[in-house]
Amino acid sequence: MRYLTVALAKGRLAQKAMELFEQIGITCDEMKDKSSRKLIFVNEDLGVRFFLAKANDVPTYVEYGAADIGIVGKDTILEEGRKLYEVVDLGLGKCRMCVCGPESAREKLKHHELIRVATKYPNIAKDYFYNKKHQTVEIIKLNGSIELAPIVGLSEVIVDIVETGSTLRENGLTVLEEVCGLSARMVVNQVSMKRENERITKLIQDLKQILREDGA
């Protein structure tokens, strides 16, 4: 039996995903060893192996078949735009992708003015403004604290992930428009879905069952 390989986005999401997998009987004791420097963790009995990757890389590993399955945030899936199947909304890490800025920018959005948008997510921002709003904007990619951009006059608004909104409020910014809801998803390689259909389908069904029970 070949291994079913699962790529997990490093950090809290990987931990939460493993808790879900444990609930359906897929465990990996090797991963619990915090001192381990290993990159790949295997459960020989179940024929499953896991590896931790940077969130942005998870969809790439899955598209190219280096991983059969990936667990990653919807924001990363949308931004990376890889060819894969999105099969389960795990409901972990729920938040929103929003257009934010000072209250004064609301009118500019309403009247489709040409504005500058700062974001870590240029593809999501482009899709939202060009394809959904049909508003021409200049998109500036940033990597650090996006909230700075409207404060120092680099951009009128930002497109960013909002959880509680407290950072926005502290900096005099507010949510002006919601782009989409976000949470962690399970994605599957398109070839693996055919080749390992039975095992992957069972895994999907088991996860959905657990999520239904947890949500009940």
Secondary structure by P-SEA (a helix, b strand, c coil): cccbbbbbcccaaaaaaaaaaaaacccccccccccccccccccccccbbbbbccccaaaaaaaaccccbbbbcaaaaaaaccccccccccccccccccccccccaaaaaaaccbbbbbcccaaaaaaaacccccbbbbbbbbccccccccccccccccccccccaaaaaaaccccccccbbbbbbbbbbaaaaaaaaaaaaaaaaaaaaaaaaaac
